[in-house]
């Protein structure tokens, strides 16, 4: 299946968001609170490319909760259509976009042109966010430790709250997306 077929199979962001159970409120909070910078020249040049975006995601993913609303705001400015596919129902596509060649990390944003050619790929995290995640994981006890499960849950709760409330993270995601897309202009 070529990327145009995957795009046609995907649902619009509103349909995806309405179906969410786990991170819907936080995703909408970020969407409501994030305003892209005044990058008029960048947005106009990007709009001229007539790109569309396929997003591989899942509701349970905190990274998707953070990144998707930033992408949607950017896409609105650049007049890009965004469509969502659930990772676990679309492994044939997901397995073409493995992180480090082995991990089904999400979200993955696939930017395509009108012919369905991949123009750029982004995900699952901005570099600074990856460093935050790595540092958080490095502070966990070993998996054999008695309190590993408890500490792991605490870490994920802290990370989710940080994603939701740390506006510097939002800016990092935006800047990372912008950097990737500027290479296509």
Secondary structure, DSSP 8 states (H G I E B T S, - for coil): --HHHHHHHSEEHHHHHHH-SSSHHHHHHHHHH------HHHHHHHHHTT-EEEEEE-TT-HHHHHHHHHHHHHHHHHT-EEEEEEGGG-HHHHTTS-BTTTB--S-EEEEE-TT--EEEEEES--HHHHHHHHHHHHTS--TTSTTHHHHHHHHHHHHHHHHHH-HHHHHHHHHHHHHHHHTT-
